[in-house]
Structures are given as structure tokens and as C-alpha cells.
């Protein structure tokens, strides 16, 4: 959820000054790009996975503060709901054993955390299926002041309660007086460090394949007991974080959870759009003079620009990071849900990293052949239909996403991983999981749905079926095999 902030109240003068400093930060960012101030020689990658805590009844466990104290590891951090945690895997190059290292670190960290936490266990899943509306209330907001400030500012910007309205196989209608429904959404975020010159091709490629990612990796079919769409995390997050009232929507004001509206030519385009289209939610002002810092040979933090950027939730977000002695830029991919297993998480990450690199470096860019609105419509289809979606792709036309992956995109992803320096046997292992998912047409969403349907057919009510499904899911997740191999019985 971004950097911590202290609890405070904001004045109109604060908002004016904050906007001025965001614009000053934009000018400094443009200057840094022009002067080639960024680290790009040894590109690092990162991985963040959001987690749920459950008790022995497979209900959400409101214990993240106690869990963090017991785990006592800096990689684990708090998240929006008291039943959420996040693990930040330390950055590393993808070359050689990088992907295997990420996988081993994540698996070991989760096992050790489970052993240390009393009365709760960790689950990696897009939306916790046993979560109910009475869990997503203000009392279960995490204690971090950032979250209460965000909640206050979102509701103040809306001027009215948050309305959740999702139509899928079933329907969900919900009115909330807080942003807490957003806490139901747990994701995997993949970070790829790139040079300023490479950022636009990488971001455009990531946007083009967002539909493929969400379709193949869908793992969120149930929200508050309702079977909605295959990746219900996407519409739920969009609506739970929406700062627009109905009249602002009608006026065409852009949502803060945003696919975007065009291909870009520079990372500056995205930061400039964020500044121009979105009012600051957290107008915290630092004492940094970024021009003076840069003039003196230092690295500006660009605090206001970073904080504002962190409250615009693009599915592929630009990141400026001054850490580590030399600033760098990253594409943060936010499309993927958490889970189902650790190896599934890494297979999804490998598929993304390989595809993006190969497509970004292609002689004829895919985005020059694909209308942006078509890419967005593809994304919506992937969200709704998951691995059963049909998408439009250049040179192919409308095609089942499984056929597109098997016949065209897997070889592209293999080529991209080779360019990253990933060993052939590691690429075979992880991309083989994506291949088998597509051949079997089984991902997290289809497995969850099949498991619940089977139990309902034998007499369970929906609530019982969801609890029993989650019990099996947790055991299979812990065993570590990829989801396409999980039994339904």
C-alpha cells in the first residue's frame, strides 16, 4: 500500500503546496531523464505477495499485528485489513537462479511464518472465499495511520458511501461506509527495473498482455459468498477504491484504479497524467527542495511525486525509486492475484517477465498493431471469463486465450526468459506450468468453482462448501504443487 504516513489533517493550503511540489518533482524527473541519471546496467526484479490470515475454522483471522510481532522479519509488512499481510521478497536479478531463489525464499518465509504465528495460518489466494461483509468493516482496518487517512480521504472525495455493484454468474450489491471491501483483494506484484529509454516499450508490452495474464492466472471467483467473475478482485478493487461520485462518473472523470487510455512514449507521460487527472489523496509535504538536491549532486526523493503516484492504482504502475545509491525506474505489474501455490506465483511471474521482455524488444511492437481500446476490452474479457476468455491479437484475430498462449505466446516467453539469462531448464519448469494450465483449462478460479460446485451438488450449502473448499485449498497450497494438478474431490 506504499509508504507510511503520520495521522494528520490537511488544509486547502496543504493541497495547493502539495500540487506545486508534485509539479516541481515532475520537472526534476524530466531533467533526470534528460541527463541520464538512472541506474540500468544490472536490472533487478522484485516480487510482492499479499496474504490472508485464517483461523482454525477457515474464517479470516484479525491478527496481523500479532502475526507481525511473532514473525519479526522485515520482509513482512502490514496491509489494509487486519486479516492481511504482505511479503516483500528482496530484489534480485532474474539471470541464473534468480527465479528459483525467489521461489525458495517465498516458500521458506511462509513456512517459517506459519510456525511462528499462533492461532492463524497464511493463505495466498486472490479473495478469501470465507470473507463476509461483516468482516469488511472499519473496526477491522489495520492500525497503520496511512490506512485510516486513505479511508477518510477517499470518502471525503466521494462525498457519499461506497457502492459495490458487480454482475457475474451471480450478483453482488453492497454499500460500505469505508474502503474495507478493498482489503478482500490480495495480489501479486512483479517489479522489473528498466532504463528510461526502455520504460515505454516495457509498459506498453505489459498493458498489451494484461488480458492474457489475468485470464491464465485468475484466482478470485467468489466475493462475500457470491460467484461473480473469474477474477472478481479486479472489479471489486476498482469500485472499493473509487473516489468518484455518480455525477463525476457521468462527467467522465477518470477512476483511480485505471487501465489507462493510450500507449505511451515515456515514463514521464504516466507521472504527468497522474498529476493532471487526479487530486492528491494524501497531500503530505516534505522539506526537500528537489532542484537543490539534484544541483548538489544528490539523489532527490521526490516525496510528493512518489506519494501521489502511490495513490493512483494503475494495473501497470510506474515507479521511481531513489534507494540504493542511484535512482532507478520500474514497471510494477499489479494484474495478478495471489496464489494459488508458490510455484504458481513464480510461473505467473516468469510468464510475465519473459513475454514483456521479448515483446518490448521486438522489431515490430505489438502495440503498434493493437488498438489501445482493444487491449482494454481484452483485459475486461480476461477478468470476466478467465481461462475460457477469447481475445483479439494482431495477426490472429479473435482467438481463445489458451490457443493464443499455446501456439504463439509461450515461444515468445521462452525467448524473453533467455534474454534475461534464465537457464533453459528453469524456463521449461515454470513455463511448463503455464502450458499445462492451458492444456487442462484449469487455474485457481476454475479449481475453486469446480470444488464448490461439487460440494453443493452433494448437499452442502454455499457457506459450508466455501469453507470445505478453502480447507482443501490450504492443504494443497501448502503441499506446493501447481493448481492444474490439484484434485477436486
VEXDREN-2710 file (C-alpha; in Angstrom, 1 decimal):
% VEXDREN-2710
k/r/px/py/pz
1/UNK/0.0/0.0/0.0
2/UNK/3.0/2.3/-0.1
3/UNK/5.0/4.4/2.4
4/UNK/3.7/5.0/6.0
5/UNK/2.5/8.5/6.9
6/UNK/1.6/10.0/10.2
7/UNK/-2.0/10.8/11.1
8/UNK/-2.8/14.4/10.3
9/UNK/-5.4/16.9/9.0
10/UNK/-4.9/18.7/5.6
11/UNK/-5.8/22.3/4.8
12/UNK/-6.5/23.9/1.5
13/UNK/-3.1/25.5/1.7
14/UNK/-1.5/22.0/2.1
15/UNK/-3.2/20.8/-1.0
16/UNK/-2.1/23.8/-3.0
17/UNK/1.5/23.5/-1.8
18/UNK/1.5/19.7/-2.4
19/UNK/0.3/20.2/-6.0
20/UNK/3.1/22.7/-6.5
21/UNK/5.7/20.3/-5.2
22/UNK/4.3/17.5/-7.4
23/UNK/4.8/19.7/-10.4
24/UNK/8.3/20.6/-9.2
25/UNK/9.0/16.9/-8.9
26/UNK/7.8/16.3/-12.4
27/UNK/10.3/18.9/-13.7
28/UNK/13.1/17.3/-11.8
29/UNK/12.2/13.9/-13.1
30/UNK/12.2/15.2/-16.6
31/UNK/15.6/16.7/-16.0
32/UNK/17.0/13.4/-14.6
33/UNK/15.7/11.5/-17.6
34/UNK/17.3/14.0/-20.0
35/UNK/20.6/13.9/-18.0
36/UNK/20.7/10.1/-17.9
37/UNK/20.8/9.9/-14.1
38/UNK/19.3/6.4/-13.7
39/UNK/20.8/3.0/-12.8
40/UNK/20.1/0.4/-15.5
41/UNK/23.2/-1.6/-16.1
42/UNK/22.2/-4.5/-13.7
43/UNK/18.4/-4.5/-13.8
44/UNK/16.9/-6.0/-10.7
45/UNK/13.5/-7.6/-10.3
46/UNK/11.2/-7.7/-7.2
47/UNK/8.2/-9.6/-6.0
48/UNK/5.5/-8.7/-3.5
49/UNK/2.7/-11.1/-2.5
50/UNK/-0.3/-10.1/-0.4
51/UNK/-1.6/-12.7/2.0
52/UNK/-4.6/-13.6/4.1
53/UNK/-4.7/-14.9/7.7
54/UNK/-7.3/-17.6/8.6
55/UNK/-8.1/-19.3/11.9
56/UNK/-8.8/-23.0/12.5
57/UNK/-12.4/-22.6/11.3
58/UNK/-11.1/-21.2/8.0
59/UNK/-12.5/-17.8/8.9
60/UNK/-10.5/-14.6/8.5
61/UNK/-8.2/-14.1/11.5
62/UNK/-8.0/-10.4/12.6
63/UNK/-4.4/-10.9/13.9
64/UNK/-2.0/-9.2/11.6
65/UNK/-0.4/-7.0/14.3
66/UNK/0.2/-10.1/16.5
67/UNK/1.4/-12.1/13.5
68/UNK/3.9/-9.4/12.5
69/UNK/5.2/-9.3/16.1
70/UNK/5.6/-13.1/16.1
71/UNK/7.2/-13.3/12.7
72/UNK/9.6/-10.4/13.4
73/UNK/11.0/-10.3/9.8
74/UNK/11.4/-7.1/7.8
75/UNK/10.1/-8.7/4.7
76/UNK/6.6/-9.0/6.2
77/UNK/4.5/-5.8/6.4
78/UNK/1.0/-4.8/7.3
79/UNK/-1.8/-4.4/4.8
80/UNK/-5.2/-2.7/4.7
81/UNK/-7.2/-5.3/6.7
82/UNK/-6.4/-6.9/10.0
83/UNK/-6.6/-10.2/8.2
84/UNK/-4.0/-9.2/5.6
85/UNK/-0.2/-9.2/5.4
86/UNK/2.3/-8.6/2.6
87/UNK/5.7/-10.2/2.0
88/UNK/8.3/-8.2/0.0
89/UNK/10.8/-10.6/-1.4
90/UNK/14.3/-8.8/-1.7
91/UNK/15.1/-7.7/-5.2
92/UNK/17.4/-9.9/-7.4
93/UNK/18.5/-10.3/-11.0
94/UNK/16.4/-12.9/-12.9
95/UNK/19.6/-14.3/-14.5
96/UNK/20.9/-17.7/-13.5
97/UNK/19.0/-18.9/-10.4
98/UNK/17.0/-15.7/-9.8
99/UNK/13.5/-17.2/-10.3
100/UNK/14.4/-20.3/-8.2
101/UNK/15.8/-18.0/-5.5
102/UNK/12.5/-16.0/-5.4
103/UNK/10.5/-19.3/-5.1
104/UNK/12.7/-20.8/-2.4
105/UNK/12.6/-17.5/-0.4
106/UNK/8.9/-17.1/-0.6
107/UNK/8.2/-20.8/0.3
108/UNK/10.6/-20.7/3.2
109/UNK/9.3/-17.4/4.5
110/UNK/5.8/-18.7/4.5
111/UNK/6.6/-21.9/6.3
112/UNK/8.6/-20.1/9.0
113/UNK/5.8/-17.6/9.4
114/UNK/3.2/-20.3/9.9
115/UNK/5.4/-21.9/12.5
116/UNK/5.8/-18.7/14.5
117/UNK/2.2/-17.4/14.4
118/UNK/-0.2/-18.8/17.0
119/UNK/-3.9/-19.2/16.1
120/UNK/-3.6/-18.2/12.5
121/UNK/-2.3/-19.6/9.2
122/UNK/-1.3/-17.9/5.9
123/UNK/-3.2/-18.4/2.7
124/UNK/-2.3/-17.0/-0.8
125/UNK/-5.5/-16.5/-2.7
126/UNK/-7.0/-13.7/-4.8
127/UNK/-10.0/-13.2/-2.5
128/UNK/-10.6/-15.2/0.7
129/UNK/-13.8/-17.1/-0.1
130/UNK/-15.0/-17.2/3.5
131/UNK/-14.8/-13.5/3.9
132/UNK/-18.3/-11.9/4.6
133/UNK/-19.5/-8.3/4.5
134/UNK/-19.4/-8.2/8.4
135/UNK/-15.6/-8.8/8.2
136/UNK/-15.1/-5.9/5.8
137/UNK/-15.9/-3.1/8.3
138/UNK/-14.0/-0.2/9.7
139/UNK/-13.2/-1.9/13.0
140/UNK/-11.1/-4.4/11.1
141/UNK/-8.9/-1.7/9.4
142/UNK/-5.2/-2.1/10.2
143/UNK/-3.8/0.2/12.8
144/UNK/-1.3/1.9/10.4
145/UNK/-2.4/5.6/10.2
146/UNK/-1.9/5.6/6.4
147/UNK/-4.9/3.4/6.0
148/UNK/-7.3/5.5/8.1
149/UNK/-6.1/8.6/6.3
150/UNK/-6.7/6.9/2.9
151/UNK/-10.1/5.8/4.0
152/UNK/-11.0/9.3/5.2
153/UNK/-9.7/11.0/2.1
154/UNK/-11.4/8.5/-0.3
155/UNK/-14.8/9.0/1.4
156/UNK/-14.3/12.8/1.6
157/UNK/-13.6/12.9/-2.2
158/UNK/-16.6/10.8/-2.9
159/UNK/-18.9/12.7/-0.6
160/UNK/-21.0/9.5/-0.2
161/UNK/-20.8/5.8/0.8
162/UNK/-19.0/3.3/-1.5
163/UNK/-21.3/1.2/-3.6
164/UNK/-20.2/-2.2/-4.9
165/UNK/-22.2/-3.4/-7.8
166/UNK/-20.8/-6.5/-9.7
167/UNK/-22.7/-8.6/-12.2
168/UNK/-21.3/-12.1/-12.9
169/UNK/-22.7/-15.6/-12.7
170/UNK/-24.4/-14.2/-9.6
171/UNK/-24.8/-10.6/-8.4
172/UNK/-23.3/-8.6/-5.6
173/UNK/-24.9/-5.4/-4.3
174/UNK/-23.2/-3.8/-1.3
175/UNK/-23.0/-0.4/0.3
176/UNK/-20.0/0.3/2.6
177/UNK/-19.1/3.3/4.7
178/UNK/-15.4/2.5/4.4
179/UNK/-12.8/1.3/1.9
180/UNK/-12.6/-2.0/3.7
181/UNK/-14.1/-4.1/0.9
182/UNK/-10.8/-3.4/-0.9
183/UNK/-9.0/-5.5/1.8
184/UNK/-10.6/-8.6/0.2
185/UNK/-8.3/-8.1/-2.8
186/UNK/-4.9/-9.7/-2.5
187/UNK/-2.5/-9.6/-5.4
188/UNK/1.0/-10.5/-6.6
189/UNK/3.1/-7.6/-7.8
190/UNK/6.1/-8.1/-10.1
191/UNK/8.7/-5.3/-10.4
192/UNK/11.0/-5.0/-13.4
193/UNK/13.8/-2.4/-13.3
194/UNK/14.3/-0.7/-16.7
195/UNK/16.1/2.2/-18.2
196/UNK/14.3/5.4/-19.1
197/UNK/14.6/4.6/-22.8
198/UNK/13.2/1.1/-22.3
199/UNK/10.3/2.1/-19.9
200/UNK/7.7/2.9/-22.5
201/UNK/8.2/-0.3/-24.6
202/UNK/8.1/-2.4/-21.4
203/UNK/5.0/-0.6/-20.1
204/UNK/3.2/-0.8/-23.4
205/UNK/4.0/-4.5/-23.7
206/UNK/2.8/-5.1/-20.1
207/UNK/-0.5/-3.4/-21.0
208/UNK/-0.9/-5.5/-24.1
209/UNK/-0.6/-8.8/-22.3
210/UNK/-2.6/-7.8/-19.2
211/UNK/-5.6/-9.7/-20.5
212/UNK/-3.5/-12.8/-21.1
213/UNK/-2.1/-12.7/-17.5
214/UNK/-5.4/-12.2/-15.8
215/UNK/-7.1/-14.9/-17.9
216/UNK/-4.5/-17.6/-17.3
217/UNK/-3.8/-16.6/-13.7
218/UNK/-7.4/-15.9/-12.5
219/UNK/-7.9/-17.0/-8.8
220/UNK/-10.8/-14.8/-7.4
221/UNK/-14.2/-16.2/-8.4
222/UNK/-16.0/-15.7/-5.1
223/UNK/-16.7/-12.4/-3.2
224/UNK/-18.7/-12.4/0.0
225/UNK/-20.2/-15.8/-0.9
226/UNK/-21.2/-14.9/-4.5
227/UNK/-19.9/-16.5/-7.6
228/UNK/-19.1/-13.4/-9.7
229/UNK/-16.4/-13.3/-12.5
230/UNK/-13.3/-15.4/-12.7
231/UNK/-11.0/-12.5/-11.4
232/UNK/-13.5/-10.6/-9.2
233/UNK/-10.6/-8.9/-7.5
234/UNK/-10.4/-6.5/-10.4
235/UNK/-13.9/-5.0/-10.3
236/UNK/-14.0/-5.2/-6.5
237/UNK/-10.8/-3.2/-6.2
238/UNK/-11.9/-0.7/-8.9
239/UNK/-15.2/0.0/-7.1
240/UNK/-13.9/-0.1/-3.5
241/UNK/-11.2/2.5/-4.3
242/UNK/-13.3/4.7/-6.5
243/UNK/-13.2/8.4/-5.3
244/UNK/-15.9/9.4/-7.9
245/UNK/-19.5/10.0/-7.0
246/UNK/-22.1/9.1/-9.7
247/UNK/-22.2/12.6/-11.1
248/UNK/-18.4/12.6/-11.5
249/UNK/-18.5/9.3/-13.3
250/UNK/-21.1/10.7/-15.7
251/UNK/-18.8/13.6/-16.4
252/UNK/-16.1/11.2/-17.5
253/UNK/-13.7/11.8/-14.5
254/UNK/-11.1/9.0/-14.6
255/UNK/-11.1/6.3/-11.9
256/UNK/-8.1/5.9/-9.6
257/UNK/-7.9/2.2/-10.4
258/UNK/-7.2/2.6/-14.1
259/UNK/-6.2/0.6/-17.1
260/UNK/-5.2/3.9/-18.9
261/UNK/-6.2/5.3/-22.2
262/UNK/-3.2/5.3/-24.6
263/UNK/0.1/3.8/-25.4
264/UNK/3.0/6.0/-24.1
265/UNK/6.3/7.2/-25.3
266/UNK/8.0/7.9/-22.0
267/UNK/7.6/7.2/-18.2
268/UNK/7.1/10.9/-17.9
269/UNK/3.7/10.5/-19.7
270/UNK/2.3/8.5/-16.8
271/UNK/3.6/10.7/-14.0
272/UNK/2.3/13.7/-15.8
273/UNK/-1.1/12.1/-16.3
274/UNK/-1.3/11.2/-12.6
275/UNK/-0.6/14.8/-11.7
276/UNK/-3.0/16.3/-14.2
277/UNK/-6.0/13.9/-13.8
278/UNK/-6.0/13.1/-10.1
279/UNK/-6.4/15.2/-7.0
280/UNK/-4.0/14.3/-4.2
281/UNK/-5.4/11.9/-1.6
282/UNK/-2.5/12.4/0.9
283/UNK/-1.1/15.9/0.4
284/UNK/1.8/15.4/2.8
285/UNK/4.6/17.9/2.3
286/UNK/8.3/17.3/2.9
287/UNK/11.0/19.8/3.4
288/UNK/13.0/18.6/0.4
289/UNK/14.0/21.0/-2.4
290/UNK/14.5/18.5/-5.3
291/UNK/16.2/21.0/-7.6
292/UNK/18.7/21.9/-4.9
293/UNK/19.4/18.3/-4.1
294/UNK/20.0/17.5/-7.8
295/UNK/22.1/20.6/-8.3
296/UNK/24.4/19.5/-5.4
297/UNK/24.9/16.0/-7.0
298/UNK/22.5/14.2/-4.6
299/UNK/19.5/12.0/-5.4
300/UNK/16.1/13.7/-4.8
301/UNK/13.5/11.6/-3.0
302/UNK/10.6/13.4/-4.9
303/UNK/8.5/12.6/-1.9
304/UNK/5.3/14.3/-3.1
305/UNK/5.5/12.8/-6.6
306/UNK/6.1/9.3/-5.2
307/UNK/3.3/9.5/-2.6
308/UNK/0.8/10.8/-5.1
309/UNK/1.8/8.1/-7.6
310/UNK/1.2/5.5/-5.0
311/UNK/-2.5/6.5/-4.7
312/UNK/-3.2/6.1/-8.5
313/UNK/-3.7/2.4/-8.9
314/UNK/-2.8/1.6/-12.5
315/UNK/-2.6/-2.1/-13.3
316/UNK/0.9/-1.4/-14.6
317/UNK/2.3/1.4/-12.4
318/UNK/5.4/3.5/-13.0
319/UNK/7.8/3.5/-10.0
320/UNK/10.6/6.0/-9.3
321/UNK/12.9/4.7/-6.5
322/UNK/15.9/6.7/-5.1
323/UNK/17.1/3.8/-2.9
324/UNK/20.5/2.1/-3.2
325/UNK/22.8/5.0/-4.1
326/UNK/21.5/5.6/-7.6
327/UNK/17.9/6.2/-8.6
328/UNK/16.1/3.7/-10.8
329/UNK/12.8/3.2/-12.6
330/UNK/10.5/0.1/-12.5
331/UNK/7.4/-1.2/-14.1
332/UNK/5.2/-2.6/-11.3
333/UNK/2.8/-5.2/-12.7
334/UNK/-0.3/-5.4/-10.5
335/UNK/-2.6/-7.6/-12.7
336/UNK/-2.0/-10.9/-11.0
337/UNK/-3.9/-12.3/-8.0
338/UNK/-2.1/-14.0/-5.2
339/UNK/-1.7/-17.8/-5.4
340/UNK/-2.7/-20.5/-5.8
341/UNK/0.6/-22.0/-4.8
342/UNK/4.1/-20.6/-4.5
343/UNK/5.2/-22.3/-7.7
344/UNK/2.1/-20.9/-9.5
345/UNK/3.1/-17.4/-8.4
346/UNK/6.5/-17.8/-9.9
347/UNK/5.2/-19.4/-13.1
348/UNK/2.9/-16.3/-13.5
349/UNK/5.9/-14.0/-12.8
350/UNK/8.2/-15.9/-15.3
351/UNK/5.5/-15.8/-18.0
352/UNK/5.1/-12.0/-17.5
353/UNK/8.8/-11.3/-17.4
354/UNK/9.6/-13.4/-20.5
355/UNK/6.7/-12.0/-22.5
356/UNK/7.3/-8.4/-21.7
357/UNK/11.0/-8.5/-22.5
358/UNK/10.6/-10.2/-25.8
359/UNK/7.7/-8.0/-26.9
360/UNK/9.4/-4.9/-25.8
361/UNK/12.4/-5.7/-27.8
362/UNK/10.5/-6.9/-30.9
363/UNK/11.3/-5.2/-34.3
364/UNK/7.6/-4.6/-34.8
365/UNK/5.9/-3.7/-31.5
366/UNK/2.7/-5.4/-30.7
367/UNK/1.1/-2.2/-29.5
368/UNK/1.7/-0.7/-33.0
369/UNK/-0.7/-3.3/-34.3
370/UNK/-3.2/-3.3/-31.4
371/UNK/-5.6/-0.5/-30.7
372/UNK/-5.5/0.5/-27.0
373/UNK/-9.2/0.2/-26.6
374/UNK/-9.0/-3.4/-27.9
375/UNK/-6.3/-4.1/-25.3
376/UNK/-8.7/-2.8/-22.6
377/UNK/-11.6/-4.8/-23.9
378/UNK/-9.3/-7.9/-23.9
379/UNK/-8.5/-7.2/-20.3
380/UNK/-12.2/-7.0/-19.4
381/UNK/-12.8/-10.3/-21.2
382/UNK/-9.9/-11.9/-19.2
383/UNK/-11.3/-10.6/-16.0
384/UNK/-14.8/-12.0/-16.7
385/UNK/-14.1/-15.3/-18.4
386/UNK/-10.7/-16.2/-17.1
387/UNK/-9.0/-19.1/-18.9
388/UNK/-12.1/-19.5/-21.0
389/UNK/-11.8/-16.0/-22.5
390/UNK/-11.4/-15.1/-26.1
391/UNK/-9.2/-12.1/-27.0
392/UNK/-8.2/-10.2/-30.1
393/UNK/-4.5/-10.4/-31.1
394/UNK/-2.6/-8.9/-34.0
395/UNK/-2.2/-11.3/-36.9
396/UNK/-4.5/-13.8/-35.3
397/UNK/-7.8/-12.1/-34.8
398/UNK/-10.2/-13.3/-32.2
399/UNK/-8.9/-16.4/-30.5
400/UNK/-9.3/-18.5/-27.3
401/UNK/-6.7/-17.3/-24.9
402/UNK/-5.5/-20.8/-24.3
403/UNK/-4.8/-21.3/-28.1
404/UNK/-3.0/-18.0/-28.2
405/UNK/-0.8/-18.9/-25.3
406/UNK/0.0/-22.4/-26.6
407/UNK/0.5/-21.6/-30.2
408/UNK/2.1/-18.2/-30.1
409/UNK/3.0/-16.6/-26.8
410/UNK/4.8/-19.4/-25.0
411/UNK/7.6/-19.4/-27.5
412/UNK/7.8/-15.7/-27.1
413/UNK/8.0/-16.0/-23.3
414/UNK/10.8/-18.6/-23.7
415/UNK/12.8/-16.2/-25.8
416/UNK/12.3/-13.4/-23.3
417/UNK/13.5/-15.5/-20.4
418/UNK/16.6/-16.5/-22.4
419/UNK/17.3/-12.8/-22.9
420/UNK/17.0/-12.3/-19.1
421/UNK/19.6/-15.1/-18.7
422/UNK/17.2/-17.6/-17.1
423/UNK/18.5/-21.2/-17.6
424/UNK/16.7/-23.3/-20.1
425/UNK/15.7/-25.9/-17.5
426/UNK/14.2/-23.2/-15.2
427/UNK/12.2/-21.7/-18.1
428/UNK/11.0/-25.2/-19.1
429/UNK/9.9/-25.9/-15.5
430/UNK/7.9/-22.6/-14.9
431/UNK/6.5/-22.0/-18.4
432/UNK/5.6/-25.7/-18.5
433/UNK/3.1/-24.9/-15.7
434/UNK/1.5/-22.2/-17.8
435/UNK/1.4/-24.7/-20.7
436/UNK/-0.3/-27.4/-18.6
437/UNK/-2.8/-24.9/-17.2
438/UNK/-3.8/-24.0/-20.8
439/UNK/-4.0/-27.6/-21.9
440/UNK/-6.1/-28.6/-18.9
441/UNK/-8.0/-25.3/-18.8
442/UNK/-7.6/-25.4/-15.0
443/UNK/-6.4/-22.4/-13.0
444/UNK/-7.3/-21.2/-9.5
445/UNK/-10.7/-19.8/-10.5
446/UNK/-11.8/-23.0/-12.3
447/UNK/-10.5/-25.2/-9.5
448/UNK/-12.3/-23.2/-6.8
449/UNK/-15.5/-23.1/-8.8
450/UNK/-15.4/-26.9/-9.5
451/UNK/-14.7/-27.7/-5.9
452/UNK/-17.5/-25.6/-4.6
453/UNK/-20.0/-26.9/-7.2
454/UNK/-19.1/-30.5/-6.4
455/UNK/-19.9/-29.9/-2.7
456/UNK/-23.1/-28.1/-3.4
457/UNK/-24.2/-31.0/-5.7
458/UNK/-23.7/-33.4/-2.8
459/UNK/-25.8/-31.3/-0.4
460/UNK/-23.6/-28.6/1.1
461/UNK/-25.0/-25.1/1.3
462/UNK/-22.8/-22.4/-0.2
463/UNK/-21.2/-21.3/3.1
464/UNK/-20.2/-24.9/4.0
465/UNK/-19.0/-25.6/0.5
466/UNK/-16.8/-22.5/0.6
467/UNK/-15.3/-23.4/4.0
468/UNK/-14.6/-27.0/2.9
469/UNK/-13.1/-25.8/-0.4
470/UNK/-10.8/-23.4/1.5
471/UNK/-9.7/-26.2/3.8
472/UNK/-8.6/-28.3/0.8
473/UNK/-7.1/-25.3/-0.9
474/UNK/-4.9/-24.5/2.1
475/UNK/-3.6/-28.1/2.3
476/UNK/-2.9/-28.3/-1.4
477/UNK/-1.3/-24.8/-1.4
478/UNK/1.0/-25.9/1.5
479/UNK/1.9/-29.1/-0.4
480/UNK/3.3/-26.9/-3.1
481/UNK/2.1/-28.5/-6.3
482/UNK/0.7/-26.3/-9.2
483/UNK/-3.0/-25.8/-9.3
484/UNK/-3.6/-27.6/-12.6
485/UNK/-2.6/-30.8/-10.8
486/UNK/-4.9/-30.4/-7.8
487/UNK/-7.7/-33.0/-7.3
488/UNK/-11.2/-31.6/-7.0
489/UNK/-12.5/-34.3/-4.6
END
